[in-house]
Structures are given as structure tokens and as C-alpha cells.
């Protein structure tokens, strides 16, 4: 019943939602139709998460040295850190922001 009250109180707005199943339910969609535009987030994309680029390079650096035991794995991890530069981290952020900017330019707002 409160959906009717909410829909009367709201002006035309946009709600940005993740892709949880409940957000796609007919009840939610129909209850506020006309008052709210639903904008759904894209499915998970590694390019939108800079940590994915870090992990990719991190795994490459570790795999360069074959390891046979826990001590060698720890050593490989420790040895990989100097392989990262400030430029790397700036690049990870820049790549993500560039992708987001390009994506937003496709949306007619």
C-alpha cells in the first residue's frame, strides 16, 4: 500500500540500481512506473575495477619464478612489489576513468 503513497509523492526521478533480482521484479517495476526511471548498472566488468589490472600484473610477476614451497611463494610475492610503479597505478585509474567517460558519452541524458 505504501507504494501508492510513494508514487504520489515522487516527481520524475532516476534511480541507479545494481542487478539484484529483486530490482528487476515486475512488482518493483510496475509499482513506480511513470514516476521513476530505472537505470541499471552493467553486469560486472573487470575494466571498471582498477584492482583487476593490478592483480593481472601481480600474477604475471609471481609466475615468472617457479615456486616449490610456501617460503618460495612468499619470496615471489615480496619480490613482485618493486615491479609496480606510481605510473602503473595512475594508469589503472586512468584506464577506468577513460572507459567510464566513453560509456557515459553514449548515454543520452
Backbone as ProteinMPNN parsed JSONL, in Angstrom:
{"seq_chain_A": "XXXXXXXXXXXXXXXXXXXXXXXXXXXXXXXXXXXXXXXXXXXXXXXXXXXXXXXXXXXXXXXXXXXXXXXXXXXXXXXXXXXXXXXXXXXXXXXXXXXXXXXXXXXXX", "coords_chain_A": {"N_chain_A": [[0.804, -1.194, 0.0], [2.013, 1.219, 0.668], [3.453, 1.801, -1.579], [1.808, 3.159, -3.373], [1.468, 5.604, -2.068], [4.123, 6.52, -2.034], [4.601, 6.741, -4.801], [2.884, 8.864, -5.434], [4.079, 10.961, -4.134], [6.539, 11.33, -5.291], [8.462, 13.004, -7.769], [9.365, 12.95, -11.247], [12.085, 10.95, -11.34], [15.394, 9.488, -11.484], [16.58, 6.353, -10.686], [19.453, 4.673, -9.825], [20.363, 1.406, -10.052], [21.707, -1.735, -8.883], [22.143, -5.012, -10.288], [20.517, -6.727, -8.81], [18.226, -9.358, -8.337], [15.71, -8.71, -7.228], [15.357, -6.049, -7.928], [14.635, -6.159, -10.544], [12.147, -7.166, -10.515], [8.713, -7.552, -11.44], [6.869, -6.393, -9.742], [8.284, -4.277, -8.455], [9.015, -2.782, -10.712], [6.487, -2.151, -11.878], [5.137, -0.879, -9.806], [6.15, 1.677, -9.443], [6.131, 2.752, -11.936], [6.174, 5.293, -14.352], [6.669, 7.373, -12.52], [9.301, 7.014, -11.854], [12.387, 6.502, -13.431], [14.223, 3.697, -14.101], [17.603, 2.982, -13.944], [19.869, 0.679, -14.771], [22.82, -0.806, -13.554], [25.59, -1.934, -15.467], [26.478, -5.347, -16.123], [28.966, -7.064, -14.157], [32.15, -5.813, -14.832], [35.474, -6.264, -15.451], [37.088, -4.204, -16.402], [36.129, -1.934, -15.252], [37.094, -1.974, -12.756], [39.847, -1.084, -11.222], [41.568, -2.658, -9.638], [41.672, -5.111, -10.806], [43.457, -4.891, -12.948], [45.806, -4.513, -11.546], [45.975, -7.026, -10.184], [46.285, -8.686, -12.385], [48.833, -7.989, -13.417], [50.285, -8.556, -11.114], [49.969, -11.35, -10.839], [51.287, -12.17, -13.172], [53.918, -11.353, -12.611], [54.532, -12.941, -10.372], [54.346, -15.527, -11.424], [56.579, -15.705, -12.976], [58.683, -16.746, -11.567], [59.234, -19.963, -10.799], [57.769, -21.782, -8.151], [58.237, -23.897, -5.323], [57.55, -24.339, -2.747], [56.013, -23.04, 0.277], [57.628, -20.979, 1.351], [59.035, -20.102, -0.905], [56.948, -19.122, -2.43], [56.107, -16.967, -0.847], [58.403, -15.417, -1.009], [58.411, -14.859, -3.78], [56.115, -13.288, -3.949], [56.871, -11.103, -2.342], [59.044, -10.191, -3.865], [57.745, -9.298, -6.104], [56.535, -6.82, -5.627], [58.281, -4.489, -5.966], [58.069, -4.3, -8.683], [55.964, -2.732, -9.355], [54.938, 0.51, -10.196], [54.404, 4.023, -9.547], [53.397, 5.084, -11.831], [52.128, 2.866, -12.972], [49.873, 2.532, -11.245], [48.55, 4.974, -11.586], [47.922, 4.664, -14.249], [46.103, 2.507, -14.152], [43.898, 3.687, -12.909], [43.419, 5.787, -14.72], [42.742, 4.342, -17.068], [40.331, 3.146, -16.295], [38.727, 5.424, -15.77], [38.705, 6.558, -18.305], [37.3, 4.624, -19.751], [34.81, 4.768, -18.445], [34.105, 7.424, -18.994], [33.886, 7.329, -21.815], [31.771, 5.528, -22.007], [29.704, 6.928, -20.738], [29.339, 8.979, -22.54], [27.841, 7.817, -24.451], [25.318, 7.686, -23.506], [22.202, 9.162, -23.66], [21.419, 11.883, -22.016]], "CA_chain_A": [[0.0, 0.0, 0.0], [2.855, 2.408, 0.723], [3.947, 2.108, -2.928], [0.93, 4.179, -3.969], [1.797, 6.863, -1.419], [5.435, 6.933, -2.529], [4.488, 7.153, -6.194], [2.224, 10.17, -5.483], [4.983, 11.97, -3.583], [7.763, 11.467, -6.078], [8.454, 13.577, -9.103], [10.124, 12.097, -12.168], [13.485, 10.821, -10.936], [16.111, 8.316, -11.979], [17.218, 5.571, -9.634], [20.504, 3.805, -10.339], [20.29, 0.15, -9.298], [22.535, -2.848, -9.329], [21.342, -6.017, -10.982], [19.887, -7.685, -7.904], [16.998, -9.906, -8.921], [14.53, -8.007, -6.73], [15.217, -4.784, -8.652], [14.05, -6.447, -11.855], [10.832, -7.795, -10.342], [7.577, -6.836, -12.034], [6.256, -5.598, -8.673], [9.041, -3.034, -8.313], [8.913, -2.036, -11.971], [5.128, -1.656, -12.094], [4.673, -0.062, -8.69], [6.588, 3.069, -9.565], [6.175, 3.124, -13.352], [5.658, 6.628, -14.615], [7.306, 8.347, -11.638], [10.732, 6.752, -11.729], [13.102, 5.774, -14.478], [15.23, 2.817, -13.523], [18.838, 2.857, -14.708], [20.561, -0.477, -14.197], [24.247, -0.931, -13.745], [26.0, -3.009, -16.362], [26.998, -6.511, -15.422], [30.333, -6.852, -13.689], [33.157, -5.663, -15.876], [36.794, -6.066, -14.848], [37.688, -2.943, -16.827], [35.657, -0.883, -14.359], [37.673, -2.197, -11.444], [41.304, -0.977, -11.399], [42.32, -3.701, -8.934], [41.834, -6.254, -11.719], [44.704, -4.685, -13.691], [46.871, -4.781, -10.581], [46.088, -8.471, -9.978], [46.784, -9.286, -13.614], [50.294, -7.817, -13.432], [50.801, -9.245, -9.934], [50.055, -12.788, -11.16], [52.361, -12.351, -14.173], [55.213, -11.224, -11.94], [54.745, -14.103, -9.496], [54.512, -16.739, -12.233], [57.907, -15.705, -13.611], [59.58, -17.564, -10.751], [58.582, -21.195, -10.332], [57.871, -21.973, -6.705], [58.063, -25.292, -4.907], [57.046, -24.429, -1.38], [55.417, -21.815, 0.812], [58.657, -19.944, 1.508], [59.325, -19.565, -2.234], [55.775, -18.336, -2.833], [56.184, -15.71, -0.1], [59.518, -14.668, -1.612], [57.957, -14.386, -5.09], [55.179, -12.189, -3.69], [57.675, -9.96, -1.883], [59.865, -9.713, -4.986], [56.908, -8.703, -7.152], [56.109, -5.455, -5.299], [59.055, -3.434, -6.631], [57.699, -4.26, -10.091], [54.871, -1.784, -9.529], [55.348, 1.906, -10.106], [53.342, 5.022, -9.42], [52.846, 5.199, -13.185], [51.188, 1.74, -13.124], [48.629, 2.79, -10.524], [47.869, 6.074, -12.281], [47.385, 4.089, -15.483], [44.924, 1.699, -13.837], [42.797, 4.63, -12.674], [43.159, 6.495, -15.978], [42.041, 3.436, -17.976], [38.956, 3.007, -15.815], [38.013, 6.684, -15.989], [38.526, 6.716, -19.759], [36.217, 3.725, -20.139], [33.573, 5.316, -17.915], [33.8, 8.635, -19.768], [33.421, 6.903, -23.133], [30.457, 4.912, -21.836], [28.726, 7.973, -20.426], [29.073, 9.788, -23.731], [26.868, 7.084, -25.265], [24.006, 7.8, -22.873], [21.505, 10.397, -23.945], [20.853, 12.364, -20.75]], "C_chain_A": [[0.851, 1.263, 0.0], [3.436, 2.763, -0.634], [3.111, 3.193, -3.587], [1.232, 5.548, -3.374], [3.126, 7.402, -1.932], [5.323, 7.46, -3.958], [3.799, 8.508, -6.335], [3.166, 11.283, -5.033], [6.196, 12.257, -4.471], [7.518, 12.167, -7.404], [9.274, 12.642, -9.981], [11.595, 12.081, -11.759], [14.075, 9.571, -11.567], [16.759, 7.644, -10.779], [18.205, 4.621, -10.301], [20.557, 2.57, -9.452], [21.325, -0.846, -9.781], [21.605, -3.894, -9.939], [20.774, -7.099, -10.064], [18.538, -8.11, -8.488], [15.75, -9.136, -8.49], [14.301, -6.693, -7.477], [14.573, -4.966, -10.024], [12.637, -7.037, -11.733], [9.737, -6.918, -10.943], [6.914, -5.936, -10.989], [6.962, -4.244, -8.537], [8.884, -2.176, -9.558], [7.527, -1.402, -12.14], [4.654, -0.698, -11.003], [5.011, 1.414, -8.865], [6.693, 3.527, -11.016], [5.545, 4.492, -13.545], [6.306, 7.698, -13.752], [8.828, 8.224, -11.636], [11.248, 6.049, -12.974], [14.178, 4.946, -13.791], [16.418, 2.732, -14.469], [19.643, 1.758, -14.038], [22.039, -0.458, -14.535], [24.523, -2.061, -14.727], [26.432, -4.201, -15.515], [28.441, -6.255, -15.023], [31.292, -6.788, -14.86], [34.509, -5.403, -15.222], [37.42, -4.724, -15.225], [37.234, -1.773, -15.958], [36.247, -0.998, -12.962], [39.198, -2.198, -11.573], [42.099, -2.077, -10.705], [42.551, -4.912, -9.82], [43.12, -6.118, -12.534], [45.914, -4.947, -12.794], [47.073, -6.285, -10.416], [46.643, -9.17, -11.22], [48.311, -9.187, -13.674], [50.928, -8.584, -12.276], [50.976, -10.737, -10.225], [51.156, -13.059, -12.18], [53.728, -12.312, -13.511], [55.516, -12.437, -11.067], [55.029, -15.362, -10.307], [55.863, -16.806, -12.936], [58.896, -16.605, -12.876], [58.836, -18.81, -10.292], [58.799, -21.367, -8.819], [57.566, -23.424, -6.356], [57.479, -25.425, -3.506], [56.545, -23.057, -0.921], [56.426, -20.677, 0.913], [58.992, -19.299, 0.158], [58.157, -18.728, -2.767], [55.818, -16.968, -2.145], [57.277, -14.82, -0.681], [59.114, -14.095, -2.967], [56.99, -13.207, -4.943], [55.959, -10.946, -3.281], [58.477, -9.354, -3.031], [59.036, -9.024, -6.069], [56.582, -7.226, -6.882], [56.963, -4.351, -5.924], [58.748, -3.313, -8.138], [56.564, -3.3, -10.391], [55.388, -0.363, -9.328], [54.129, 2.799, -9.9], [52.63, 5.178, -10.766], [51.832, 4.074, -13.452], [49.84, 2.079, -12.496], [47.844, 3.941, -11.145], [47.227, 5.561, -13.568], [46.132, 3.273, -15.236], [43.696, 2.607, -13.66], [42.421, 5.337, -13.975], [42.377, 5.621, -16.957], [40.576, 3.279, -17.578], [38.156, 4.27, -16.094], [37.752, 6.927, -17.475], [37.363, 5.854, -20.242], [34.865, 4.273, -19.677], [33.159, 6.549, -18.717], [33.257, 8.285, -21.142], [32.022, 6.295, -23.051], [29.387, 5.954, -21.571], [28.388, 8.818, -21.643], [28.041, 9.103, -24.641], [25.448, 7.212, -24.739], [23.424, 9.166, -23.191], [20.826, 10.877, -22.667], [20.089, 13.634, -20.965]], "O_chain_A": [[0.467, 2.27, -0.596], [3.869, 3.897, -0.84], [3.649, 4.054, -4.285], [1.252, 6.546, -4.094], [3.249, 8.59, -2.229], [5.885, 8.505, -4.285], [4.102, 9.243, -7.275], [3.06, 12.418, -5.5], [6.795, 13.329, -4.385], [6.503, 11.95, -8.067], [9.817, 11.65, -9.496], [12.269, 13.109, -11.833], [13.366, 8.721, -12.105], [17.406, 8.297, -9.96], [17.854, 3.87, -11.211], [20.77, 2.673, -8.244], [21.762, -0.809, -10.932], [20.406, -3.658, -10.08], [20.575, -8.24, -10.481], [17.812, -7.297, -9.06], [14.838, -8.932, -9.291], [13.156, -6.272, -7.639], [14.029, -4.018, -10.59], [12.011, -7.365, -12.741], [9.838, -5.691, -10.945], [6.452, -4.843, -11.314], [6.314, -3.198, -8.507], [8.645, -0.972, -9.461], [7.424, -0.232, -12.508], [3.852, 0.197, -11.268], [4.237, 2.289, -8.476], [7.279, 4.573, -11.296], [4.505, 4.799, -12.962], [6.477, 8.829, -14.208], [9.545, 9.206, -11.44], [10.622, 5.125, -13.495], [14.952, 5.465, -12.987], [16.257, 2.443, -15.654], [20.049, 1.886, -12.883], [22.443, -0.136, -15.653], [23.767, -3.03, -14.8], [26.715, -4.06, -14.325], [29.063, -5.313, -15.513], [31.241, -7.618, -15.768], [34.665, -4.412, -14.507], [38.198, -4.166, -14.451], [37.89, -0.732, -15.933], [35.927, -0.198, -12.082], [39.782, -3.2, -11.987], [43.203, -2.399, -11.143], [43.509, -5.658, -9.619], [43.8, -7.113, -12.786], [46.911, -5.526, -13.226], [48.2, -6.774, -10.495], [47.39, -10.141, -11.105], [48.996, -10.173, -13.946], [51.986, -9.193, -12.437], [52.01, -11.318, -9.897], [51.875, -14.053, -12.074], [54.594, -13.134, -13.808], [56.654, -12.906, -11.037], [55.866, -16.176, -9.915], [56.247, -17.863, -13.438], [59.821, -17.154, -13.474], [57.91, -18.721, -9.486], [59.888, -21.121, -8.301], [56.753, -24.083, -7.002], [56.979, -26.483, -3.126], [56.645, -22.063, -1.639], [56.105, -19.533, 0.593], [59.207, -18.089, 0.085], [58.366, -17.741, -3.472], [55.593, -15.938, -2.781], [57.091, -13.612, -0.825], [59.448, -12.95, -3.27], [57.042, -12.251, -5.716], [55.73, -9.86, -3.814], [58.573, -8.132, -3.146], [59.572, -8.251, -6.863], [56.373, -6.464, -7.826], [56.406, -3.351, -6.377], [59.131, -2.332, -8.777], [56.233, -3.076, -11.555], [56.164, -0.083, -8.415], [52.985, 2.374, -10.06], [51.417, 5.378, -10.822], [50.801, 4.304, -14.083], [48.795, 1.932, -13.131], [46.616, 3.89, -11.223], [46.126, 5.975, -13.931], [45.189, 3.335, -16.025], [42.616, 2.334, -14.184], [41.239, 5.471, -14.294], [41.449, 6.102, -17.607], [39.69, 3.28, -18.433], [37.035, 4.199, -16.598], [36.699, 7.442, -17.851], [36.542, 6.299, -21.044], [33.891, 4.244, -20.429], [31.991, 6.696, -19.076], [32.275, 8.877, -21.591], [31.189, 6.525, -23.928], [28.287, 5.874, -22.118], [27.27, 9.32, -21.762], [27.443, 9.749, -25.502], [24.487, 6.886, -25.437], [24.077, 10.194, -23.01], [19.785, 10.349, -22.275], [19.539, 14.192, -20.015]]}, "name": "protein", "num_of_chains": 1, "seq": "XXXXXXXXXXXXXXXXXXXXXXXXXXXXXXXXXXXXXXXXXXXXXXXXXXXXXXXXXXXXXXXXXXXXXXXXXXXXXXXXXXXXXXXXXXXXXXXXXXXXXXXXXXXXX"}
